[in-house]
Amino acid sequence: MPSQLDSLKQFTKVVADTGDFHQIAAYQPQDATTNPSLILKAVQKPDYAGLLKQTVQSGSLDERMDRLIVRFGLEILQHIPGRVSTEVDARLSFDTAATIARAERIMALYRSEGIDSDRVLIKIAATWEGIQAAAALQQRGIRTNLTLLFSFVQAVACADAQVQLISPFVGRIYDWYKKQAGSQWDEAAHAGVNDPGVQSVKRIFDYYKHFGIETEVMGASFRNTGQILALAGCDLLTISPELLQQLASSEGPVSLALDAQAARATPQQRVHFDEAGFRFALNEDAMATEKLAEGIRAFAADAIKLDALLQAAT
């Protein structure tokens, strides 16, 4: 019997969520994603000490940061047939112009190494400013992956911006609702299709497919394999090496959970948000507001730690 990982690949493109490129080959993912936290975790391992030293050259600290994350991306691309996602510094999440400039520099670094732009996705936090930056970058031929996405309003704005891909976070939504419920949380009652993170991705997926929106949906941030299997059929799923290993070592049936054809038959109403409408709708969603802010703070903190490592290695 095939493993659950092999069975999942029949319905969904599997993506490795890691900066540790030595782990990737075993699972044969299509794409790979990174973020500041994953790069920080990887760069502190002895196996990557040489990579950090080789990357430290002259230039500003942010230039050295970009060279480091692109270096990891280049290594990852040697192990996958598809695309790598490389993230813009989270400290720029509310600065459209600066996000565009950093994205263009990151892409220029990849191109200087002979990497075609269609093999790179620039990850940007799904703030209003980030989404506007992504819209401009898409028009310039730079594909984007909008991350830290927790709400339907963010997904709608990303669709209107015609971004390449969105990464709705499953596990962090689950975390928020579990924390809110406290001792009243019933794990069994909120598993699988009843998981609030799974339900959020399904709502976005069904909306996109109903209206023929071309933006790809990639579920992210998983806490267990049950969440992953409940989203079989999603365009892509980005999965940590630990959960990839669990799927690879488990057997059992995997069935289609998200169905684009069925979504097209589901009644839907097309909606749009201007800036004021976006900000108000996001503000009304306490979970999304809190998790977006928390995610930006965490990625920014890890970027600062990477800065310190780069300075120490000079």
C-alpha positions in Angstrom: 0.0 0.0 0.0 1.4 3.5 -0.8 2.2 5.9 1.9 -0.1 8.7 2.8 2.4 11.1 1.4 2.4 9.3 -2.0 -1.4 9.2 -1.9 -1.7 12.9 -1.1 0.5 13.7 -4.1 -2.3 12.3 -6.3 -4.5 15.2 -5.3 -2.2 18.0 -4.3 1.2 19.5 -5.0 3.4 18.8 -2.0 5.7 21.6 -0.9 8.5 21.3 1.7 8.4 24.0 4.4 12.0 24.3 5.5 15.3 26.2 5.1 17.2 22.9 5.7 17.8 21.9 2.2 19.5 18.6 3.2 16.1 17.3 4.4 14.3 18.0 1.1 15.3 15.3 -1.3 13.9 12.4 0.7 10.3 13.6 0.2 10.5 14.7 -3.4 8.3 17.8 -3.1 7.4 19.9 -6.1 8.2 23.3 -4.5 9.8 24.6 -1.2 9.0 27.5 1.1 11.2 29.4 3.5 10.7 32.3 6.0 13.0 34.2 8.3 12.4 31.8 11.2 13.2 28.7 9.1 16.4 30.4 7.7 17.5 31.4 11.2 16.9 27.8 12.4 18.9 26.3 9.6 21.8 28.8 9.6 22.6 28.0 13.2 23.3 24.3 12.4 26.9 23.3 12.0 26.2 22.0 8.5 25.5 25.6 7.3 28.1 27.6 9.2 30.2 27.7 6.0 27.3 29.0 4.0 26.9 32.0 6.4 30.6 32.9 6.2 30.7 32.6 2.4 27.7 35.0 2.1 29.1 37.7 4.3 30.7 40.3 2.1 30.8 44.1 1.8 27.5 46.0 1.6 24.8 47.1 3.9 23.3 44.7 6.4 20.0 44.4 4.5 22.0 43.6 1.3 23.9 40.8 3.1 20.6 39.5 4.4 19.2 39.3 0.9 22.3 37.5 -0.3 22.0 35.0 2.5 18.3 34.1 1.9 18.9 33.9 -1.8 21.9 31.6 -1.2 19.6 29.3 0.7 17.1 29.5 -2.1 19.7 28.6 -4.7 20.7 25.5 -2.7 17.0 24.5 -2.3 16.4 24.8 -6.1 19.0 22.1 -6.7 16.7 19.7 -4.9 13.3 20.5 -6.3 11.8 20.7 -9.8 9.6 23.7 -9.1 9.7 26.9 -7.2 11.2 28.3 -4.0 9.5 31.0 -2.0 11.8 33.7 -0.5 10.5 36.2 2.0 10.9 40.0 2.0 12.0 41.3 5.4 8.9 41.4 7.6 9.9 44.8 9.0 8.8 46.2 5.6 5.2 44.8 6.0 3.6 48.2 6.0 5.8 49.9 3.4 4.7 49.3 -0.1 7.6 51.0 -1.9 10.3 49.4 0.2 8.7 46.0 -0.2 8.8 46.4 -4.0 12.4 47.5 -3.9 13.6 44.6 -1.8 11.6 42.1 -3.9 13.2 43.4 -7.1 16.7 43.2 -5.5 16.0 39.6 -4.4 14.9 38.7 -7.9 17.9 40.4 -9.4 20.2 38.3 -7.2 18.4 35.1 -8.4 18.6 36.2 -12.1 22.3 37.0 -11.7 22.8 33.3 -10.8 20.9 32.2 -13.9 17.6 31.4 -12.2 14.5 32.1 -14.2 11.9 34.3 -12.5 9.2 31.6 -12.8 11.1 29.5 -10.3 10.9 32.1 -7.6 8.0 33.3 -5.5 8.5 36.4 -3.4 6.8 36.0 -0.1 5.1 39.1 1.3 2.9 39.5 4.4 -0.8 40.0 3.4 -1.2 43.4 4.9 -2.9 46.0 2.7 0.5 47.5 1.9 1.9 44.1 1.1 -0.9 43.2 -1.2 -0.5 46.5 -3.1 3.2 45.8 -3.5 2.4 42.3 -4.8 0.0 43.7 -7.4 2.7 46.0 -8.7 5.3 43.2 -8.7 3.0 40.8 -10.6 2.6 43.5 -13.3 6.4 43.6 -13.5 6.7 39.8 -14.0 7.7 39.0 -10.4 5.5 36.3 -9.0 4.4 36.6 -5.4 3.3 34.4 -2.5 1.2 36.3 0.1 1.8 34.8 3.5 0.5 35.3 7.1 -3.0 35.0 5.6 -5.7 34.3 8.2 -8.9 35.6 6.8 -11.3 35.7 3.9 -10.9 39.4 3.4 -7.1 39.0 2.9 -7.8 36.2 0.4 -10.3 38.4 -1.5 -7.9 41.3 -1.7 -5.1 39.0 -3.0 -7.4 37.7 -5.7 -8.2 41.2 -6.8 -4.5 41.9 -6.9 -4.0 38.8 -9.1 -1.2 37.5 -7.0 0.3 34.2 -8.0 -0.3 32.3 -4.7 -1.6 32.7 -1.2 -0.6 30.8 1.9 -3.5 30.6 4.3 -2.3 29.4 7.7 -4.2 26.5 9.2 -2.3 25.7 12.4 -2.2 29.3 13.7 -5.9 29.7 13.2 -6.4 26.4 15.1 -4.1 27.7 17.9 -6.1 30.8 18.4 -9.5 29.1 18.7 -8.1 26.5 21.0 -6.6 29.1 23.2 -9.8 31.1 23.3 -11.8 28.0 24.2 -9.4 27.0 27.0 -10.7 24.1 29.0 -13.9 24.0 26.9 -12.0 22.9 23.8 -13.0 19.6 22.4 -10.2 18.2 20.3 -12.2 15.5 18.7 -15.1 17.8 17.8 -12.7 20.2 16.1 -10.6 17.7 14.2 -10.4 17.1 10.4 -13.1 19.0 8.4 -14.3 20.6 11.7 -10.9 22.2 12.3 -11.3 26.0 12.1 -8.1 26.4 10.1 -9.2 23.7 7.7 -12.6 25.4 7.3 -11.0 28.8 6.6 -8.9 27.3 3.7 -11.9 25.5 2.3 -14.0 28.7 2.2 -11.2 30.4 0.3 -10.6 27.5 -2.0 -14.3 27.2 -2.9 -14.6 30.9 -3.5 -11.6 31.0 -5.8 -12.6 28.0 -7.8 -16.3 29.1 -8.1 -15.2 32.3 -9.7 -12.3 30.9 -11.7 -9.7 32.9 -9.8 -6.3 31.8 -11.0 -4.4 32.6 -7.8 -3.1 29.3 -6.3 -4.2 28.3 -2.8 -1.4 26.7 -0.7 -2.4 25.6 2.8 0.3 26.2 5.4 1.2 26.1 9.1 0.1 22.6 10.1 0.0 21.1 13.6 -0.8 17.5 12.6 -1.4 15.3 9.6 -5.1 15.3 10.1 -5.2 18.9 9.1 -3.2 18.1 6.0 -5.3 15.2 4.9 -8.5 17.2 5.4 -7.2 19.5 2.7 -6.3 16.9 0.1 -7.2 18.5 -3.2 -6.0 22.0 -2.3 -3.7 23.4 -5.1 -0.7 23.0 -2.9 0.2 22.2 0.8 3.4 23.3 2.3 4.5 20.9 5.0 7.3 20.7 7.6 9.9 17.9 7.3 8.5 16.4 10.6 5.0 16.0 9.2 6.3 14.9 5.8 8.1 12.1 7.6 4.9 11.1 9.5 3.0 11.0 6.2 5.8 9.1 4.5 5.8 6.4 7.2 2.0 6.0 7.4 -0.3 4.0 5.3 -4.0 4.4 4.9 -6.6 5.9 2.5 -6.4 9.5 1.4 -9.5 10.8 -0.3 -10.3 14.1 -2.1 -11.5 16.7 0.4 -11.4 19.9 -1.6 -13.1 19.6 -5.0 -12.8 22.4 -7.6 -15.7 21.0 -9.6 -18.0 20.9 -6.6 -16.9 24.4 -5.6 -18.0 25.7 -9.0 -21.6 24.5 -8.2 -21.6 26.0 -4.8 -23.6 29.3 -4.5 -21.2 32.2 -4.0 -21.3 36.0 -4.0 -18.4 37.9 -5.5 -17.1 40.6 -3.1 -14.4 43.3 -3.3 -12.8 45.6 -0.7 -11.3 49.0 -1.1 -8.7 50.0 1.5 -11.1 51.3 4.1 -13.3 48.2 3.7 -10.4 45.9 3.9 -9.1 47.5 7.1 -12.5 47.5 8.7 -13.3 43.9 7.8 -9.9 42.7 9.1 -10.4 44.7 12.3 -13.7 42.9 12.8 -11.9 39.6 12.7 -10.1 39.4 16.0 -8.3 36.2 15.2 -6.9 37.4 11.9 -5.9 40.8 13.3 -4.1 39.2 16.3 -2.4 36.4 14.3 -1.3 38.8 11.5 0.3 41.2 14.0 1.8 38.3 16.0 3.3 36.7 12.9 4.9 39.9 11.6 6.4 40.6 15.1 7.8 37.0 15.2 9.3 37.2 11.7 10.7 40.6 12.4 12.3 39.4 15.6 14.0 36.5 13.8 15.2 38.9 11.1 16.9 40.9 13.8 18.6 37.8 15.1 19.8 37.0 11.6 21.2 40.6 11.4 23.2 39.8 14.6 24.5 36.6 13.1 25.6 38.4 9.9 27.3 41.1 11.9 29.1 38.6 14.1 30.3 36.7 11.1 31.8 39.8 9.4 
